């Protein structure tokens, strides 16, 4: 998962809540009772991010006020899922959907230590995002970037958007750079890698859009 303060890539995340954590179970119940959720399986649902944000803001106002009062730098040491969800909504500006999985393993312990203080681990995974190259490159650079992506076989001629698995996309870019190791190739393709490499462990789907007229 991306860990910086601003994430303009992620559109869908997958989070895990735990049945034997009282706050997690309460969030799960509130989402299940909301008509906006969609059941994926017995222990998995998906809901629009704005609906979940409203549920959290309405139900856990005291907890959110506490976060605002004492600051996130201190709050992470006694964090709950409310804290982590609040942080997601603040930092993931393009987030559209949240998939929620309920873990019923009674023996699972998600306690960890930060600065020798016990806190909880929060499981979150980016599963879909969009990279708009016209937000990364100047207009005059895009023609050359598209030319390299076509030459690398990543895109076809006349193809201005495509869905990839992130690791496959990065491997294709790395291979092309290694075979065409010029300063122009590196300067034009490295920014794509730098924008995406933080999400590589999650290996989400990536919608790559190379032309502003093709934005969807």
N, C-alpha and C positions, 0 to 999 in steps of 0.2 A: 504493500500500500504506500502511496505517496505520503510523505511526512512533512512537506513544507507548509508554510502558512497559507498559501494560495494554490488551489488546485482547479485549473480551468479545463482539465481533461476528463475527469471522471463523470459519467452520466448514470451508471448503475453500480451499486455496491451490494455485496453479500455480507451480512453480519450474523453473528451467532449470539443468541440469548440462552440463558440456562434456567431450566425448570426449577431448580432448587435454590435459586437466588430470588428473593422476594420482589425486588424492583424489576428484574427481568421478567418474571412471571406476570407482574402487573402490566408491563408494557405489552407483552404478548397478548394478554387478555383484552386490553383496550383496542389493539389493532384487529384482533379476531372479531370483535363486536362492531367494528367500523365497516359500513357497507362498501367502502372504497377499496377494501383489500381483495386480492385474488388468491385462492387456494391453489398451490402447486402440488403439494403432497400432504400427508398427515402432519408432518412436522415442518413444513416449509410454505411460506406465503410471500406475496410481493405487494407493495403498496406505494403509491406515489409519494415522493419525498415531501411535497408540501403538506399532504394530509398527515404524515407522521410528525412533521415539524409542529403542526398545530396541536396534535395530541400531546406531544412533549411539553410545549409551551403552556398549554392549558392545565394539564394535570400536575406538572412538576414545577409550578411557578416558584415555590419556596426554595427548591433545590437550585433552580437557575438564578434566583436572586442571591443565594449564598455564593455561587460561583462568581457572580459579578462583584460581590462585596469583598471577597477575600482574594480574588485573582486566580487565574488558571495556573500560574506557576506554583502556587501552594496547593491548589485543589487537586492536582493530579495525584498527590500522595494519598488521598482518601477518595479517589474517584469511583463513581458508579457509571452504569451504562448511560444515565442521563447526561453526565458530563461529556462522555465521548460522543454521543449523538449530537449534543449541542455544538461541540467542536466541529463535527462533520458539516452541519448546516451552515456554520460560519465560514468554513474554508473551501467547501466544494460548491462553487457558484453555478456549475452546470448540472448538478445532481438532479435527476428526474425520478428515479425509482430506487427503492430499497428492498432487497430480498432479505427475508428474515428466516433463519433456521433455528428451531428450538432443540437444544441438546438436553436429553433426558437422562444423561449419565450421572447418577447420584454420587459416584466416587470421584468425578473429575474435579480437580482443584485448580482454579485459575488465579490463585494468589501468586504474586511474584514480589520481588523487592526492588525498590528504587531508592537509592541513597540510604540503604539499610532500613527502609520503612516499607511495610507490606502494602501492596495495592493490588488491583485486579488487572489481568490481561484482557483486552477487548479485541475480539476476533472480527476483523473487517478485511474485505478483499474487493478490489476493483475488478468488475467483470465486463465492463463496456465503457468505452470513451471515444471521443472524437478529437482528431488533430487537424486543424485548419491551417494549411501551410501559408495562406495569405495573412495569417496572424503572426507568423514567424519570420517571413521574408518580405523584403520590399518588392513592389510590383516588377521592377526591372530584373530581379533575381529569379522570379518564379519561372520564367521561360527556361532558364538554364537548369533549374532544379527539376522541372518536368522532363526536360531532355535527358538528364542523367537517370531519372527513375525509369523512363522508357528504355533507355539503353541497357539498364541493369535487368530488364525483364520484370521489374516490380509492377509497372503499369504498361498497358498497351497504348499505342498511338491513338489519341482522341479520347482516352479514358481519364476522367478527372476526379473520380472518387472510387474507392474500393475498400472492402473490409478484409482485414488480415488478423491472424493471431500475432500478438505483439512480438513474441520471441522469433517467429518466422520472419517478420519484417526486419527486425534488427539484424538477424543473421544474414539476410540478403544484402542489406546496406553494408555490413562489415565486410562481406565477401567482395562486394564491388569495390570498396575502398582499398582493400588489400591488393586487388588485381589492377587497379587504376590509381596508383598512389601519387596523385598530383596535388598541389596545393589548392587548385580550384575545386577538385572533387571533394577533398576533405572539408574545405570551407563551406561548400554548399550542402553537403549531406550530414556533416557532424551535428549541426543544430537540431536535426530531426532526432538523432540518437540521444542528444542531451535532454530533449523534451520528454522522451519516452522511457529512458533507462531506469528511472526510479520505480516504474510500474512493472519491470521485467519479472520479478518473482511471482506476481499474480497472473501474468500471461493473459491479459484480458483481450477481448475483441477490440480492434482499433478501426474506426472509420476514418480513413485518410482522404481529405478533400484538398485538391490542389488548385482549384479555381473558384473564385468567389461567386461566379454565376451558377456554379453547381452546388452551392451550399444548400443542405437539406436539413 
